[in-house]
Amino acid sequence: MKLRRSSLWQRMATALVATAAAVGIAQAGSAADAKRPNVIVILADDLGWGELGAQGNKQIPTPNIDSIPANGVKFTQGYVSGPYCSPTRAGLVTGRYQTRFGHEWNPPQKPNAGLPVDQKTIADYLKSAGYATGVVGKWHLGVDEKFRPSKRGFDEFYGTLANTPFFHPQLVDSKISDQPKRVEDPEFYTTDAYGKRAVEFITEHKDEPFFLYLPFNAQHAPLEAPQKYLDRFPEIKNEKRKHFAAILSATDDAIGDVLKSLKDNGIEENTLVIYLADNGGPTQGTTSSNLPLRGFKMTTLEGGVRVPFYAQWKGKIPAGQVYENPIIQLDIIPTALAAAGVAVNPDWQLDGVDLLPYLTGKNNAKPHDELFWRLGEQWAVRKGDWKLVTSRIDGPQPRLFNLSEDIGEANDLAAKHPEKVAELRKDWEAWNEKNIPAAWEPNGNPEKLKVRKGAGKQARRKRAAQAGGAAAGE
């Protein structure tokens, strides 16, 4: 009996030690979770290169957006992998060139059109690492249920499945239902609602690591804004421009609320915030300016693919930094995963790189040797300061520019440097061998988007008639 009693006490003691150890591990795990940074990616829609205060615009105050590069880094050569809404989003959430898997155009609202289900998303990776994941805003990666955020690694979704009016949208609130429902409230405004819901998500998850993807539908058409925002710009007489300014001002307020919530919840210094646009502005359609860049949304010129691009992570990324080497939105996933302590598996075949070593001075090399683009018959490659591009503005003949001295892509050097043209074309063709054909045709009129012979002459005559030499957008 004594042996049994002794054995019982030993087993009880062992159990107590094991319990204490388990509690300790759980507490250590909680502490580790608390230290892992949150990640917020804010995406503007159709915002031109020259429209923010941090980009030099003095007409529309954007103090909250401007605070991001002031507290972190401004990328002067930040690119997106597509000059078009959904393709850029597909590249952003997968970390891969979207042409690898055929997501070349905006998907039509059909059952089999959307981000391929075999493509992992940033939410998949971070959710597996213990992160709470949410998306607030415009999804635009397929409307069928298999393509929706709840099936792509996101715990929560509040927003629209595709482009939408700012008033009375078809909205999904996953806390209620995964099905879209028209908002009848006349006071509802998407930009305000997205800012409010983003703050709620942050507050709800402040005690655990979270990933929030915040893709606004602003500044996309239709240009709609409440009177309170329009009243901020009495000096702007052009109604289209006034609405554009009002929408941007509303977005800046919403982003200000998001940034304030980080501070109020004591997690500002433990949160990586990234802000960028999905493509260049469609100048003619919305007044969104890309100056001094040439081109516009849906072109492979700089005005279509170079975008405002900022990041802050207080205490990690030096404040007020200006980073001048080319980067691309494909870098967001590797950077976020590195911040979260998640090792990248080579089998994921990510095309981006972790930017943190470059921003903290640990790596002084350039993140990318080359960047590539393809949109239908348009294509481009950038290598160093050289860019070879075909665009719907200039026609099918590739044009060569040195961006270090010609940011506006006005001086074609192809005839002077045929060897550089051949080199870059060969590089692009080698890259394109790894792509697949577009999975669906472009929406609308495909003929409108073709690169045509003679387009270059027409565009040059048009530019000659325009002040500033910038082509107007669509």
ZIVENFEN-V528086 format. One record per residue. SS is DSSP state (~ for helix, > for strand, _ for the rest). PSI is psi as a letter, one per 40 degrees, with the letter a starting at -180 (999 if undefined). BURIAL is + if it has 24 or more other ideal C-beta (glycine too) atoms within 12 Angstrom, else -. Layout:
SS	PSI	BURIAL
SS	PSI	BURIAL
This chain:
_	d	-
~	d	-
~	d	-
~	d	-
~	d	-
~	d	-
~	d	-
~	d	-
~	d	-
~	d	-
~	d	-
~	d	-
~	d	-
~	d	-
~	d	-
~	d	-
~	d	-
~	d	-
~	d	-
~	d	-
~	d	-
~	d	-
~	d	-
~	d	-
~	d	-
~	d	-
~	d	-
~	d	-
~	d	-
~	d	-
~	d	-
~	d	-
~	d	+
~	d	-
~	d	-
_	h	+
_	i	+
>	i	+
>	h	+
>	h	+
>	h	+
>	h	+
>	h	+
>	i	+
_	h	+
_	f	+
_	h	+
_	i	+
_	d	+
_	f	+
_	e	+
_	i	+
~	d	+
~	e	+
~	e	+
_	e	-
_	h	+
_	e	-
_	d	+
_	h	+
_	h	+
_	g	+
~	d	-
~	d	+
~	d	+
~	d	+
~	d	+
~	d	+
~	d	+
~	d	+
_	e	+
_	b	+
>	i	+
>	h	+
>	h	+
_	e	+
_	f	+
>	h	+
>	i	+
_	i	+
_	e	+
_	i	+
_	f	+
_	i	+
~	c	+
~	d	+
~	d	+
~	d	+
~	d	+
~	d	+
~	d	+
~	d	+
~	e	+
~	d	+
_	e	+
_	i	+
_	h	+
~	d	+
~	e	+
~	d	+
_	f	+
_	e	+
_	g	+
_	d	+
_	i	+
_	h	+
_	h	+
_	i	-
_	g	-
_	i	-
_	d	-
_	e	-
_	h	+
>	i	+
_	h	+
_	h	+
_	e	-
_	e	-
_	h	+
_	i	+
_	i	+
~	d	+
~	d	+
~	d	+
~	d	+
~	d	+
~	d	+
~	d	-
_	e	+
_	e	-
_	i	+
>	h	+
>	h	+
>	i	+
>	h	+
>	h	+
>	a	+
>	h	+
_	c	+
_	f	+
_	f	+
>	i	+
_	d	+
_	i	+
~	d	-
~	e	-
~	e	+
_	i	+
~	d	+
~	e	+
~	e	+
_	f	+
_	e	+
_	h	+
_	d	+
>	i	+
>	h	+
>	h	+
>	a	+
>	i	+
_	d	+
_	a	+
_	i	+
_	i	+
_	i	+
_	d	+
_	i	+
_	f	-
_	i	+
>	h	+
>	i	+
>	h	+
>	h	+
_	e	+
_	e	-
_	d	-
>	i	-
>	e	+
>	h	-
>	i	+
>	h	-
>	h	-
_	h	+
_	e	-
_	h	-
_	e	-
_	e	-
_	h	+
_	h	+
~	d	+
~	d	+
~	d	+
~	d	+
~	d	+
~	d	+
~	d	-
~	d	+
~	d	+
~	d	+
~	d	+
~	d	+
~	d	+
~	d	+
~	d	-
_	e	+
_	d	+
_	e	-
_	i	+
_	h	+
>	i	+
>	h	+
>	h	+
>	h	+
>	g	+
>	g	+
_	i	+
_	e	+
_	h	+
_	f	+
_	i	+
_	i	+
_	i	-
_	h	+
_	h	+
_	i	+
_	i	+
~	d	-
~	d	-
~	d	+
~	d	+
~	e	-
~	e	+
~	f	+
_	d	-
_	e	-
_	h	-
_	d	-
_	h	-
~	d	-
~	d	+
~	d	+
~	d	+
~	d	+
~	d	+
~	d	+
~	d	+
~	d	+
~	d	+
~	d	+
~	d	+
~	d	+
~	d	+
~	d	+
~	d	+
~	d	+
~	d	+
~	d	+
~	d	+
~	d	+
~	d	-
~	d	+
~	d	+
~	d	+
~	d	-
_	e	+
_	f	-
_	e	+
~	d	+
~	e	-
~	f	+
>	h	+
>	h	+
>	h	+
>	h	+
>	h	+
>	i	+
>	i	+
_	d	+
_	i	+
_	i	+
_	i	+
_	g	+
~	d	+
~	d	-
~	d	+
~	e	+
_	e	+
_	h	+
_	h	+
_	e	+
_	i	+
_	e	-
_	i	+
_	i	+
_	a	+
_	a	+
_	h	+
_	e	+
_	i	+
_	e	+
_	i	+
~	d	+
~	e	+
~	d	+
~	e	+
>	h	+
_	i	+
_	h	+
>	h	+
>	i	+
>	i	+
>	i	+
_	g	+
_	h	+
_	e	-
_	d	+
_	h	+
_	h	-
_	i	-
_	e	-
>	i	+
>	h	-
>	h	+
_	e	-
_	i	+
_	h	+
>	i	+
>	i	+
_	e	+
_	e	+
~	e	+
~	d	+
~	d	+
~	d	+
~	d	+
~	d	+
~	d	+
~	d	+
~	d	+
~	e	+
_	f	-
_	h	+
_	h	-
_	h	+
_	h	-
~	d	-
~	e	-
~	d	+
_	f	-
_	i	+
_	e	+
_	i	+
_	i	+
_	h	+
_	e	+
~	d	+
~	d	-
~	d	+
~	e	+
_	e	-
_	e	-
_	e	-
_	h	-
_	e	-
_	i	-
_	h	-
_	d	+
_	h	+
_	d	-
>	i	+
>	i	+
>	i	+
>	i	+
>	h	+
>	g	+
_	b	+
_	e	+
>	i	+
>	i	+
>	i	+
>	h	+
>	h	+
>	h	+
_	b	-
_	e	-
>	h	+
>	h	+
>	h	+
>	i	+
>	h	+
>	i	+
_	e	+
_	d	+
_	e	+
>	a	+
>	e	-
>	h	-
>	i	+
>	i	+
>	h	+
>	i	+
>	h	+
_	e	+
_	d	-
_	e	-
_	g	-
_	d	+
_	e	+
_	f	+
_	d	+
_	g	-
_	h	+
_	e	+
_	d	+
_	d	-
_	d	-
_	g	-
~	d	-
~	d	-
~	d	+
~	d	+
~	d	-
~	d	-
~	d	+
~	d	+
~	d	-
~	d	+
~	d	+
~	d	-
~	d	-
~	d	+
~	d	-
_	d	-
_	e	-
_	i	+
_	i	-
_	i	-
_	h	+
_	e	+
_	i	+
_	i	-
_	i	+
_	i	+
_	b	-
_	h	-
~	d	-
~	d	-
~	d	-
~	e	+
_	i	-
_	h	+
_	i	-
_	i	-
_	e	-
~	d	+
~	d	+
~	d	-
~	d	-
~	d	+
~	d	-
~	d	-
~	d	-
~	d	+
~	d	-
_	e	-
_	h	-
~	h	-
~	e	-
~	e	+
_	h	+
_	h	+
_	i	+
_	a	+
_	999	+
